[in-house]
Structure formats: structure tokens, C-alpha cells
Amino acid sequence: MQETHCPVCFGELEVRELAPCDDCGAKPEELEHFREGRHVYQVFAVFPGLELTLCDFCMVDFTSYNPEFFGLPKRSELGLGKMVFVRSVNQPSLLLGKVCTQCGLRLTFSRFVARARERHAQ
């Protein structure tokens, strides 16, 4: 079944060209950054069993998220010190993917958020 709505805010999804980063890859300026070769991309296990592809900026900036966004207690630690490197993305490319028209999250990231919230609620 094809997803038509965001699992986080339930806004409608649309198909767009995306940069490889699951966090910022839906932002139009990131497409330009990709074309300019500004970032490298790596896959991390951010939480046990939950992986994200992140650019070098988002990898470092991940600590800026409020842990409660992922269903964690307020004072939980996030970020590079808690993430496990899985692999580098050696030949990154632009691809088509879904983005929420309401919250702006890429579907891969909103799925990650929804799964993290489910796991942390247990």
C-alpha cells in the first residue's frame, strides 16, 4: 500500500527530487548543496535498530533536536556520541521520494520519528 499521508502530522505527501540526507534532503537548498558536492553522507544507527542516512552537517547538528520529539524523556542525550556508524554512502545520488506538504519532513525521516516514538513509548 502506498503511503499518502505523513505518519507524524498526517499532512499529504508529494513526490519530489531529494538529496540523500533523511533529515535535510527535502530542503530545496540541499539539492544545490548536493550538486556542489558540499556534503558527505553516512548511515548511522541513531537508536537501536533505527537507521538514518545523514549528511555531515545533520550528523553533527542532531543534538539540536528536542529528545521529546522522538518520544524520549526531556533530558535524554542525542547525537553523534550516541549514534553508531554503519557505513558511508560512496556514490550518493539524487532520487525521487515523498515529502510532507505540511511539516516538510521527508517520508523516510517521518517514518523514523514514528518508529522511534513507538519504541520509546514501550
URJOUR-V612960 format. One record per residue. N is the residue number from 1. RES is the residue in one letter. NEAR is the number of other C-alpha atoms within 10 Angstrom. Layout:
BEGIN
N|RES|NEAR ; N|RES|NEAR
END
This chain:
BEGIN
1|M|3 ; 2|Q|4 ; 3|E|10 ; 4|T|15 ; 5|H|18 ; 6|C|26 ; 7|P|20 ; 8|V|18 ; 9|C|14 ; 10|F|13 ; 11|G|17 ; 12|E|16 ; 13|L|22 ; 14|E|15 ; 15|V|13 ; 16|R|14 ; 17|E|16 ; 18|L|23 ; 19|A|27 ; 20|P|24 ; 21|C|29 ; 22|D|23 ; 23|D|21 ; 24|C|21 ; 25|G|27 ; 26|A|24 ; 27|K|17 ; 28|P|13 ; 29|E|11 ; 30|E|19 ; 31|L|18 ; 32|E|12 ; 33|H|13 ; 34|F|20 ; 35|R|12 ; 36|E|9 ; 37|G|10 ; 38|R|12 ; 39|H|18 ; 40|V|17 ; 41|Y|22 ; 42|Q|20 ; 43|V|20 ; 44|F|22 ; 45|A|16 ; 46|V|23 ; 47|F|17 ; 48|P|11 ; 49|G|9 ; 50|L|14 ; 51|E|19 ; 52|L|20 ; 53|T|24 ; 54|L|24 ; 55|C|25 ; 56|D|14 ; 57|F|14 ; 58|C|20 ; 59|M|21 ; 60|V|13 ; 61|D|13 ; 62|F|17 ; 63|T|15 ; 64|S|10 ; 65|Y|12 ; 66|N|16 ; 67|P|17 ; 68|E|13 ; 69|F|13 ; 70|F|20 ; 71|G|18 ; 72|L|17 ; 73|P|12 ; 74|K|10 ; 75|R|9 ; 76|S|9 ; 77|E|14 ; 78|L|19 ; 79|G|17 ; 80|L|16 ; 81|G|10 ; 82|K|13 ; 83|M|18 ; 84|V|15 ; 85|F|13 ; 86|V|14 ; 87|R|12 ; 88|S|14 ; 89|V|15 ; 90|N|9 ; 91|Q|7 ; 92|P|16 ; 93|S|11 ; 94|L|14 ; 95|L|11 ; 96|L|10 ; 97|G|17 ; 98|K|22 ; 99|V|28 ; 100|C|23 ; 101|T|16 ; 102|Q|13 ; 103|C|15 ; 104|G|17 ; 105|L|26 ; 106|R|27 ; 107|L|25 ; 108|T|18 ; 109|F|23 ; 110|S|21 ; 111|R|16 ; 112|F|21 ; 113|V|19 ; 114|A|17 ; 115|R|18 ; 116|A|20 ; 117|R|17 ; 118|E|12 ; 119|R|15 ; 120|H|13 ; 121|A|10 ; 122|Q|6
END
